[in-house]
Amino acid sequence: MVKLKYTEYTRVYIIIEVLTIALMWCVGIEFASIIMIVYLKTVFVASAVFLFSCCDGETAIQSEHIKMNERPIIGILSQEQDYRLKDKYSQENFMSYISASYVKSVEASGARVLPIFIGKSRNYYKELMSKINGVLYPGGNTWFNQSDGYADAGQHIYEIAQEFNDAGDYFPLFGTCLGFELFVIMASGKDRPENRVHCVAIGNYPLMFTEDYRSSKLFNQISKKSADLLEKENSTVHHHQFCIVDENLERYNLTKDWRVSSHSMDNQGKKFISSIEHRRYPFYGVQFHPEKPAFEWNKKNKYLRSRDAIDAQRYFMDFFVEECKRNSHKFIDEKEETDSLIYNYKPYYTGAQGAYFTQCYFFEPQMGH
C-alpha cells in the first residue's frame, strides 16, 4: 500500500474541493450553503486524516522518529561465586561469575556483551549504564541478603534505570529466574520480607498464557507456532526453589505496576507466575531459562531441543535485544568500548569439571572500577 504524505493529502483535497464547489455552483446551490458544506467537510476530513495517521500504526510513527541502534551493547550482571563452582576452582581468586550461556544467547540475537561487576559504588553503575543499552539480570544460586553482591548491585541498576526512563531515556531491563524474582522483591520495597514463596520447580513446563497475553509488549510479536509450542509442550526450563505467585503481587499492591502474561505449575501443583512486565517501564522478567536449551549440555538435563523449540526460546532474547536497540547510549571512544567488552575475558569449560554450567566467565575482586 502506498502511503501519502500530509502535503500530498492536502493537494488532493484542495483539487477535489475546487471541483466540488464549481459543480455545486453550476447546479444552482446557494453560495452560503456551499460555504457551510465545504466547512463541515473540511472539519470531517481533517479529523479523519488525523485519526488515520495515528491509527495507521504507532510503530510506524516510532520507526520514523526513533533511530534504532544497530550496535547494541547489553550489560550482564555478575553474581557471587557459586559454591559448586568455588569447590572446583579453589586455587583461583574468583569472586564472581557469569554463565556463558547468557552471553551466547545475547550474541546470537545480535548484541554484544559487557560484564557488570558486583561490589561497586552507585557511581560505577550509573556511569556504566550511561554507555550501554540495557541490562540482563541472569539466574543463579545466590542469596539476596549478602552485602555488596548481586542484590545490592541489582538494586542500584533498577533504580538508575527508573531514573533514566523517567527522564525520557529508554533503558530496558530483563530478568531471568533469580533476576525475575529480584525485580518483584525490589518493587515490593526495601527492608521488607522477601516477597516470594518456596516451591519445587525442577523440570520443563508449558506456559499457561493469560487471556490477554497477546496485548502484552513481551508477547505481541510472537509467532503462532512458537506460542502454541510454549503452551502445549514441556518447553520452558525451570530450576528454582522459590516462586512468585499472584498473591505476592496483590499483597504489596504491585498489580497496578506489573502485568502478568503467563503462569506455570510446579512439581507439586503450585501455580506460579512465569512471565511479567512493567506497565510503564521497559522491564521484563521470566521465571524460566530461555538460554539453556541451545547452550547448556549437562546430560542430566533433558531439554526440548527441536528446531521449533529453540526458535521459541530464542524469541525472548531477540525481543530484548530489539528493545535495547531503542537506546542510543555509547562509549566515549572505540578504545574504551573495546576494553570493556566480554571478549577481554576467557570462558572456562566448567562442564568438563562436572559443573552444572557448560562454560562460565570468572572475575577477580579487583576487576572493574
C-alpha positions as CSV (number, residue, x, y, z in Angstrom):
1,M,0.0,0.0,0.0
2,V,1.4,3.4,-1.0
3,K,1.3,6.0,1.9
4,L,0.6,9.6,1.0
5,K,2.4,12.4,2.9
6,Y,0.4,15.1,4.5
7,T,1.3,17.6,1.7
8,E,0.0,15.1,-0.8
9,Y,-3.2,14.7,1.1
10,T,-3.6,18.5,1.1
11,R,-3.0,18.9,-2.7
12,V,-5.6,16.1,-3.5
13,Y,-8.1,17.5,-1.1
14,I,-7.9,21.1,-2.5
15,I,-8.3,19.8,-6.1
16,I,-11.4,17.8,-5.1
17,E,-12.9,20.7,-3.2
18,V,-12.4,23.2,-6.1
19,L,-14.2,20.8,-8.4
20,T,-17.0,20.2,-5.9
21,I,-17.6,24.0,-5.5
22,A,-17.7,24.5,-9.2
23,L,-20.1,21.6,-9.7
24,M,-22.5,22.9,-6.9
25,W,-22.4,26.4,-8.2
26,C,-23.3,25.2,-11.7
27,V,-26.4,23.3,-10.5
28,G,-27.6,26.4,-8.6
29,I,-26.9,25.7,-4.9
30,E,-26.7,29.0,-2.9
31,F,-23.2,30.3,-2.1
32,A,-23.8,30.3,1.7
33,S,-24.9,26.7,1.6
34,I,-21.8,25.8,-0.4
35,I,-19.6,27.5,2.2
36,M,-21.2,25.6,5.1
37,I,-20.9,22.3,3.2
38,V,-17.2,22.9,2.5
39,Y,-16.6,23.9,6.1
40,L,-18.2,20.8,7.5
41,K,-16.4,18.5,5.0
42,T,-13.1,20.2,5.9
43,V,-13.6,19.5,9.6
44,F,-14.6,15.9,8.9
45,V,-11.8,15.1,6.5
46,A,-9.1,16.8,8.7
47,S,-10.3,14.7,11.7
48,A,-10.3,11.6,9.7
49,V,-6.8,12.2,8.3
50,F,-5.5,12.9,11.9
51,L,-7.1,9.7,13.3
52,F,-5.9,7.7,10.3
53,S,-2.3,8.9,10.8
54,C,-2.4,8.0,14.4
55,C,-4.1,4.6,13.9
56,D,-2.0,3.8,10.9
57,G,0.4,2.3,13.3
58,E,2.0,3.5,16.4
59,T,5.1,1.6,15.4
60,A,5.2,3.4,12.1
61,I,5.4,6.7,13.9
62,Q,8.0,5.3,16.2
63,S,10.2,3.9,13.4
64,E,10.3,7.4,11.8
65,H,11.3,9.2,14.9
66,I,13.4,6.6,16.8
67,K,16.7,5.8,15.2
68,M,17.5,2.2,16.0
69,N,20.9,1.4,17.4
70,E,22.3,-1.4,15.3
71,R,25.4,-1.9,17.5
72,P,23.8,-2.5,20.9
73,I,25.8,-3.5,24.0
74,I,24.0,-5.2,26.8
75,G,25.4,-5.5,30.3
76,I,25.0,-8.8,32.1
77,L,25.2,-8.6,35.9
78,S,27.7,-11.0,37.5
79,Q,27.0,-12.6,40.9
80,E,28.7,-14.2,43.8
81,Q,30.7,-17.3,43.0
82,D,28.5,-20.3,43.1
83,Y,29.6,-22.7,45.9
84,R,29.5,-25.6,43.4
85,L,32.0,-23.7,41.2
86,K,34.1,-22.5,44.1
87,D,35.0,-26.0,45.1
88,K,36.1,-26.8,41.6
89,Y,38.4,-23.7,41.3
90,S,39.6,-23.5,44.9
91,Q,43.1,-22.3,43.9
92,E,41.9,-19.3,41.9
93,N,40.8,-16.0,43.5
94,F,37.5,-15.9,41.7
95,M,34.8,-14.0,43.5
96,S,32.0,-13.7,40.8
97,Y,30.9,-15.3,37.6
98,I,28.5,-15.2,34.6
99,S,27.3,-18.3,32.9
100,A,28.4,-18.2,29.3
101,S,25.0,-19.4,28.1
102,Y,23.7,-15.9,28.8
103,V,26.5,-14.3,26.8
104,K,25.9,-16.6,23.9
105,S,22.2,-16.0,24.0
106,V,22.6,-12.2,23.8
107,E,25.2,-12.5,21.0
108,A,23.0,-14.9,19.0
109,S,20.3,-12.3,19.0
110,G,22.6,-9.6,17.6
111,A,24.1,-7.7,20.5
112,R,27.5,-7.6,22.3
113,V,28.0,-8.2,26.0
114,L,29.7,-6.2,28.8
115,P,30.2,-7.8,32.2
116,I,28.8,-5.8,35.2
117,F,30.7,-6.4,38.4
118,I,29.3,-6.7,41.9
119,G,30.5,-4.8,45.0
120,K,30.9,-1.4,43.2
121,S,29.7,2.1,44.0
122,R,26.4,3.5,42.7
123,N,28.5,5.9,40.5
124,Y,30.2,2.9,38.8
125,Y,26.8,1.5,37.8
126,K,25.4,4.9,36.7
127,E,28.4,5.7,34.6
128,L,28.4,2.3,33.0
129,M,24.7,2.4,32.3
130,S,25.2,5.7,30.5
131,K,27.3,3.9,27.9
132,I,25.3,0.6,27.4
133,N,21.9,-0.1,26.1
134,G,20.2,-2.4,28.6
135,V,20.9,-4.9,31.4
136,L,20.2,-8.6,31.8
137,Y,19.8,-10.0,35.3
138,P,20.7,-13.7,35.0
139,G,19.5,-16.6,37.0
140,G,21.8,-18.2,39.5
141,N,22.3,-19.5,43.0
142,T,22.9,-16.6,45.4
143,W,21.0,-15.1,48.3
144,F,19.7,-11.6,48.3
145,N,20.9,-10.7,51.9
146,Q,24.6,-10.7,51.0
147,S,26.1,-7.2,51.2
148,D,27.7,-5.8,48.1
149,G,26.5,-8.7,46.0
150,Y,24.1,-9.4,43.2
151,A,21.1,-8.0,45.0
152,D,22.8,-4.7,46.0
153,A,24.1,-4.2,42.5
154,G,20.7,-5.1,41.1
155,Q,19.0,-2.5,43.3
156,H,21.3,0.3,42.1
157,I,20.8,-0.7,38.4
158,Y,17.0,-1.0,38.9
159,E,16.7,2.5,40.5
160,I,19.1,4.1,37.9
161,A,17.1,2.5,35.1
162,Q,13.9,4.0,36.6
163,E,15.6,7.4,36.7
164,F,16.7,7.1,33.0
165,N,13.2,6.2,31.9
166,D,11.5,8.9,33.9
167,A,13.8,11.4,32.1
168,G,12.7,10.0,28.7
169,D,15.8,7.9,28.2
170,Y,14.5,4.5,27.1
171,F,16.5,1.9,29.1
172,P,15.3,-1.8,29.2
173,L,15.9,-4.5,31.8
174,F,15.4,-8.2,31.5
175,G,15.4,-10.6,34.5
176,T,15.7,-14.4,34.2
177,C,14.7,-16.7,37.1
178,L,16.6,-15.2,40.0
179,G,16.6,-11.8,38.2
180,F,12.9,-12.0,37.7
181,E,12.3,-12.7,41.4
182,L,14.6,-9.8,42.3
183,F,12.5,-7.4,40.3
184,V,9.4,-8.3,42.3
185,I,11.3,-8.1,45.6
186,M,12.8,-4.7,44.8
187,A,9.4,-3.4,43.6
188,S,8.0,-4.6,47.0
189,G,10.2,-2.1,48.8
190,K,13.4,-2.1,50.8
191,D,13.7,-3.6,54.3
192,R,10.6,-5.7,53.9
193,P,10.3,-9.5,54.0
194,E,11.3,-11.2,50.7
195,N,8.1,-11.3,48.7
196,R,8.4,-14.8,47.2
197,V,7.3,-18.3,48.2
198,H,9.0,-21.7,48.3
199,C,8.2,-24.1,45.5
200,V,9.7,-27.2,43.9
201,A,10.1,-26.2,40.2
202,I,12.7,-28.5,38.7
203,G,11.9,-29.6,35.2
204,N,10.4,-28.4,31.9
205,Y,6.8,-27.0,31.9
206,P,4.4,-25.5,29.4
207,L,3.2,-21.9,29.8
208,M,-0.3,-21.1,30.8
209,F,-1.0,-17.8,29.0
210,T,-3.4,-15.2,30.4
211,E,-6.4,-14.4,28.2
212,D,-4.9,-11.1,27.2
213,Y,-1.2,-12.2,26.8
214,R,-1.2,-11.1,23.1
215,S,-1.7,-7.5,24.1
216,S,1.4,-7.5,26.3
217,K,4.6,-6.0,24.9
218,L,6.5,-9.2,25.6
219,F,4.3,-11.5,23.5
220,N,2.5,-9.3,21.0
221,Q,5.1,-10.2,18.3
222,I,5.5,-13.9,19.0
223,S,4.5,-16.2,16.1
224,K,1.5,-18.6,16.5
225,K,3.9,-21.6,16.0
226,S,6.1,-20.5,18.9
227,A,3.2,-19.5,21.2
228,D,1.5,-22.9,20.5
229,L,4.7,-24.8,21.3
230,L,5.3,-22.9,24.6
231,E,1.7,-23.5,25.6
232,K,1.4,-27.2,24.6
233,E,4.9,-28.6,25.1
234,N,7.1,-29.0,28.2
235,S,9.4,-26.5,26.7
236,T,10.3,-23.9,29.3
237,V,13.2,-24.8,31.6
238,H,12.7,-24.3,35.3
239,H,15.3,-24.8,38.0
240,H,14.3,-22.8,41.1
241,Q,13.3,-23.3,44.8
242,F,11.4,-20.0,45.0
243,C,8.4,-18.7,43.0
244,I,6.4,-15.5,42.6
245,V,2.6,-16.2,42.9
246,D,-0.3,-13.9,42.2
247,E,-0.7,-13.3,45.9
248,N,2.8,-11.8,46.1
249,L,1.8,-9.1,43.7
250,E,-1.6,-8.5,45.4
251,R,-0.2,-8.4,48.9
252,Y,2.2,-5.5,48.0
253,N,-0.2,-3.8,45.6
254,L,2.0,-4.5,42.6
255,T,-0.6,-5.3,40.1
256,K,-1.0,-1.6,39.3
257,D,2.6,-1.5,38.0
258,W,3.3,-5.1,36.9
259,R,1.4,-7.2,34.4
260,V,1.4,-11.0,34.3
261,S,1.2,-12.7,30.9
262,S,1.7,-16.4,31.8
263,H,1.8,-18.9,34.7
264,S,3.2,-22.4,35.1
265,M,2.7,-25.3,37.6
266,D,5.5,-26.7,39.8
267,N,6.1,-30.3,40.6
268,Q,3.6,-30.2,43.5
269,G,0.8,-28.4,41.5
270,K,1.5,-24.9,42.8
271,K,0.6,-22.2,40.2
272,F,3.3,-19.5,39.9
273,I,4.0,-16.6,37.6
274,S,6.2,-17.4,34.6
275,S,6.4,-14.0,32.8
276,I,5.8,-10.5,33.8
277,E,6.4,-6.9,32.5
278,H,6.2,-3.4,34.0
279,R,3.3,-1.4,32.8
280,R,5.3,1.9,32.4
281,Y,9.0,0.9,32.2
282,P,10.6,-1.4,29.7
283,F,11.3,-4.0,32.4
284,Y,10.6,-7.7,31.6
285,G,11.0,-10.9,33.6
286,V,10.6,-14.7,33.0
287,Q,10.9,-17.3,35.7
288,F,12.3,-19.9,33.2
289,H,15.6,-20.1,31.3
290,P,15.3,-19.4,27.6
291,E,19.1,-19.6,27.3
292,K,19.6,-23.2,28.4
293,P,18.2,-25.4,25.6
294,A,20.7,-24.0,23.0
295,F,23.8,-23.6,25.1
296,E,23.8,-25.9,28.2
297,W,24.7,-29.5,27.7
298,N,24.8,-31.3,31.0
299,K,23.4,-34.8,30.3
300,K,21.2,-34.7,33.4
301,N,19.1,-32.0,31.9
302,K,16.5,-33.2,29.3
303,Y,15.7,-30.1,27.3
304,L,13.5,-29.9,24.3
305,R,15.9,-29.1,21.5
306,S,13.9,-29.4,18.3
307,R,14.3,-26.6,15.8
308,D,10.9,-25.1,16.7
309,A,11.7,-25.3,20.4
310,I,15.0,-23.5,20.0
311,D,13.2,-20.8,17.9
312,A,10.6,-20.4,20.6
313,Q,13.2,-19.9,23.3
314,R,15.3,-17.5,21.1
315,Y,12.2,-15.3,20.8
316,F,12.8,-13.8,24.3
317,M,16.3,-12.6,23.8
318,D,15.5,-11.5,20.3
319,F,12.7,-9.4,21.8
320,F,15.0,-7.9,24.5
321,V,17.8,-7.0,22.0
322,E,15.3,-5.2,19.8
323,E,14.2,-3.2,22.9
324,C,17.8,-2.3,23.6
325,K,18.3,-1.1,20.1
326,R,15.9,1.8,21.0
327,N,18.6,3.1,23.4
328,S,21.3,5.3,21.9
329,H,23.9,5.3,24.7
330,K,27.5,4.8,23.6
331,F,31.1,4.9,24.9
332,I,33.3,7.9,24.6
333,D,35.5,6.2,22.0
334,E,36.2,2.9,20.4
335,K,39.1,2.0,22.8
336,E,37.0,2.5,25.9
337,E,34.3,0.3,24.3
338,T,36.8,-2.4,23.2
339,D,38.4,-2.6,26.6
340,S,35.0,-3.1,28.3
341,L,33.6,-6.0,26.3
342,I,33.3,-9.6,27.4
343,Y,35.8,-10.6,24.7
344,N,38.6,-9.5,27.0
345,Y,37.8,-12.5,29.3
346,K,38.0,-16.2,28.5
347,P,35.3,-18.6,29.3
348,Y,36.2,-21.7,31.4
349,Y,35.0,-25.1,30.3
350,T,33.3,-25.8,33.6
351,G,31.2,-28.7,32.2
352,A,34.4,-30.7,31.9
353,Q,34.7,-30.4,35.7
354,G,31.3,-31.8,36.2
355,A,29.7,-28.4,36.8
356,Y,26.1,-27.6,36.1
357,F,27.0,-24.9,33.6
358,T,28.9,-25.9,30.4
359,Q,31.0,-22.7,30.4
360,C,31.5,-19.7,32.8
361,Y,33.3,-16.4,32.9
362,F,35.0,-15.8,36.2
363,F,36.1,-12.4,37.7
364,E,38.5,-11.5,40.4
365,P,37.8,-8.9,43.1
366,Q,40.0,-6.2,41.5
367,M,38.2,-6.3,38.2
368,G,36.2,-3.2,37.3
369,H,36.4,0.2,38.9
